[in-house]
Amino acid sequence: QVQLVESGGGLVQVGGSLRLSCAASGRTFSRTFSSYHTGWFRQAPGKEREWISAINTGGGSTYYADSVKGRFTISRDNAKNTVYLQMNSLKPEDTAVYYCAPVVTLGGTWAPVYSHWGQGTQVTVSS
């Protein structure tokens, strides 16, 4: 079973920073984690879930939505089965629940491989 556990969210002021983590769990998935491209998504209250960033299997290629480009940095440590999202210069519109998932390219963007999601981690940016 594919399990990714998100953590690192919290309450931060405008302009602040947070670092989110996405850790693979489960014996089978942990062994194959490095073979998946991985992405971050977020869902704000009353809005659809949106893709914001992705990283390829080796970590050498990264991708960002325009809304976070230049402020967020995705990275991965395959030895630790973990993907990170460093978020700087946070804005109130970044307030959302953040999720990670294995992804594939689809029509110029990234889509989750599986239909289920983890619990996510809440990020709240106060002004």
C-alpha distance (Angstrom), angle and dihedral (degrees) to the residues before:
residue distance angle dihedral
Q1 . . .
V2 3.77 . .
Q3 3.77 111.7 .
L4 3.75 126.9 173.8
V5 3.79 119.0 176.6
E6 3.78 119.2 -156.1
S7 3.80 123.3 -154.0
G8 3.78 142.7 156.7
G9 3.78 101.5 72.8
G10 3.76 124.3 133.8
L11 3.78 147.2 128.6
V12 3.79 116.4 -52.8
Q13 3.77 135.9 166.3
V14 3.78 124.3 -113.1
G15 3.79 109.7 -75.8
G16 3.77 92.9 23.7
S17 3.79 130.3 122.0
L18 3.77 138.8 -124.4
R19 3.78 133.6 -179.9
L20 3.77 117.0 -145.0
S21 3.79 123.8 -160.0
C22 3.78 129.9 -154.8
A23 3.77 114.0 -165.4
A24 3.77 127.5 -171.4
S25 3.77 116.2 -131.1
G26 3.74 133.9 -176.4
R27 3.78 122.6 66.1
T28 3.81 97.8 -103.9
F29 3.78 98.1 44.1
S30 3.77 93.8 44.1
R31 3.79 89.1 58.7
T32 3.81 92.3 52.4
F33 3.81 100.2 34.4
S34 3.78 93.5 105.6
S35 3.81 90.4 59.2
Y36 3.82 92.7 63.2
H37 3.74 127.9 83.1
T38 3.80 104.0 -132.7
G39 3.76 131.3 -149.5
W40 3.77 141.8 -172.3
F41 3.78 122.8 -134.3
R42 3.78 132.7 179.0
Q43 3.76 136.9 -158.9
A44 3.77 121.8 -158.0
P45 3.82 121.4 -160.8
G46 3.80 110.5 -75.1
K47 3.80 93.3 5.3
E48 3.76 135.9 100.4
R49 3.77 120.9 -102.0
E50 3.81 110.3 -92.6
W51 3.78 133.5 -162.7
I52 3.82 113.8 -118.9
S53 3.80 108.5 167.1
A54 3.79 144.5 3.3
I55 3.77 138.8 -173.6
N56 3.77 129.5 -161.5
T57 3.79 124.8 -119.9
G58 3.78 96.2 -91.5
G59 3.78 95.9 39.7
G60 3.78 94.5 -120.5
S61 3.80 97.0 112.4
T62 3.78 125.6 52.1
Y63 3.77 132.9 -176.9
Y64 3.80 133.0 -163.6
A65 3.76 139.9 -171.8
D66 3.78 113.5 -119.7
S67 3.80 90.4 -112.4
V68 3.82 92.5 66.4
K69 3.80 103.6 24.7
G70 3.78 111.7 127.9
R71 3.81 93.2 16.2
F72 3.81 104.8 58.6
T73 3.80 127.5 54.5
I74 3.79 124.4 -164.5
S75 3.78 121.7 -157.5
R76 3.78 138.9 160.1
D77 3.78 140.2 -149.2
N78 3.79 107.5 -158.9
A79 3.79 91.8 -173.7
K80 3.80 87.1 63.3
N81 3.82 94.9 35.9
T82 3.77 88.5 -126.3
V83 3.79 137.1 129.7
Y84 3.79 120.7 -161.7
L85 3.78 135.5 -156.8
Q86 3.78 115.4 -159.3
M87 3.79 108.3 -161.1
N88 3.80 119.3 -164.9
S89 3.80 133.6 173.2
L90 3.77 90.6 24.3
K91 3.79 119.6 -159.3
P92 3.82 131.7 -160.3
E93 3.80 88.6 -108.0
D94 3.81 88.8 62.9
T95 3.80 88.6 69.5
A96 3.80 106.1 119.4
V97 3.77 145.4 105.5
Y98 3.79 107.9 -81.4
Y99 3.79 122.7 -145.4
C100 3.78 135.1 -177.9
A101 3.78 127.6 -152.5
P102 3.79 143.4 163.0
V103 3.80 105.6 -91.6
V104 3.78 144.9 -164.6
T105 3.77 129.9 -161.0
L106 3.78 113.9 -97.9
G107 3.77 126.5 176.3
G108 3.78 95.7 -27.6
T109 3.76 95.4 -43.7
W110 3.79 137.2 66.3
A111 3.79 127.8 -94.2
P112 3.79 132.0 -170.4
V113 3.78 116.8 -99.0
Y114 3.80 93.6 -144.1
S115 3.78 131.1 43.6
H116 3.77 97.4 -132.3
W117 3.76 127.1 80.5
G118 3.77 135.9 -157.4
Q119 3.78 123.9 -118.9
G120 3.77 93.5 -88.5
T121 3.78 127.0 -148.6
Q122 3.80 124.3 -95.3
V123 3.79 119.2 -123.9
T124 3.78 117.2 -170.9
V125 3.79 121.5 -176.3
S126 3.78 114.5 -164.6
S127 3.78 124.1 -157.4
